Amino acid sequence: MRARVHVSLKPGVLDPQGKAVGDALLRLGFSSVGEVRVGRIIEIELTDGLSRADADRQVREMCERLLANTVVERYAIELQ
């Protein structure tokens, strides 16, 4: 089983990297660009034999303890 974790800043948290990307896109002539937010994707290969519920529980714990700073970031988990 594979887990894909999407981590992004919570709404209202300043995103200087997203601002820089948005400004660069505008300078390149992409005039339809509005706000840009930058995040990251973390892919985790899980061992076989883990139930879907256990995999979800473990990946949530990984996010809470290491993968996301839950004060300023949110995360979403996809299990495949």
C-alpha positions in Angstrom: 0.0 0.0 0.0 1.2 3.5 -0.7 0.3 6.7 1.2 0.4 10.1 -0.4 0.4 13.0 2.1 -0.4 16.5 0.8 0.9 19.2 3.2 0.0 22.9 2.7 -0.2 26.0 4.8 -3.4 26.7 6.6 -5.5 29.6 5.2 -4.4 32.9 6.5 -0.8 31.8 7.0 1.6 33.9 4.9 3.2 31.9 2.1 6.4 33.8 0.9 7.3 31.0 -1.5 3.8 31.0 -3.0 4.1 34.8 -3.4 7.4 34.5 -5.1 6.1 31.9 -7.5 3.0 34.0 -8.2 5.0 37.1 -8.9 7.3 35.2 -11.2 4.4 33.8 -13.2 2.9 37.3 -13.6 6.3 38.5 -14.8 6.3 35.7 -17.4 3.1 37.0 -18.8 0.6 34.7 -17.1 -1.8 37.6 -16.3 -4.7 35.3 -15.1 -2.7 34.1 -12.0 -4.2 35.0 -8.7 -3.0 33.8 -5.3 -0.5 31.0 -5.4 0.1 28.6 -2.4 3.0 26.2 -2.4 2.9 22.9 -0.6 4.5 19.5 -0.7 3.7 15.9 -1.3 5.2 13.0 0.7 4.9 9.5 -0.7 5.3 6.6 1.7 5.4 2.9 0.8 3.8 0.9 3.6 4.5 -2.8 4.2 2.0 -5.4 3.0 -0.5 -6.9 5.4 -1.5 -3.6 7.0 -5.3 -3.0 7.0 -6.6 0.3 5.5 -7.7 1.5 8.9 -4.3 0.8 10.5 -2.5 2.4 7.6 -4.6 5.5 7.9 -4.0 5.6 11.7 -0.3 5.2 11.3 0.1 7.8 8.6 -2.0 10.3 10.6 0.3 9.8 13.5 3.3 10.3 11.2 1.8 13.6 10.1 1.0 14.8 13.6 4.5 13.8 15.0 6.8 14.7 12.1 5.5 15.3 8.6 3.4 18.5 9.2 3.6 21.4 11.6 0.0 21.3 12.6 0.2 24.8 14.1 0.5 26.4 10.6 0.0 23.4 8.2 -2.8 21.1 7.2 -2.5 17.7 5.6 -4.6 15.3 3.6 -3.9 11.6 3.2 -4.6 9.4 0.1 -4.2 5.7 0.5 -3.6 3.7 -2.7 
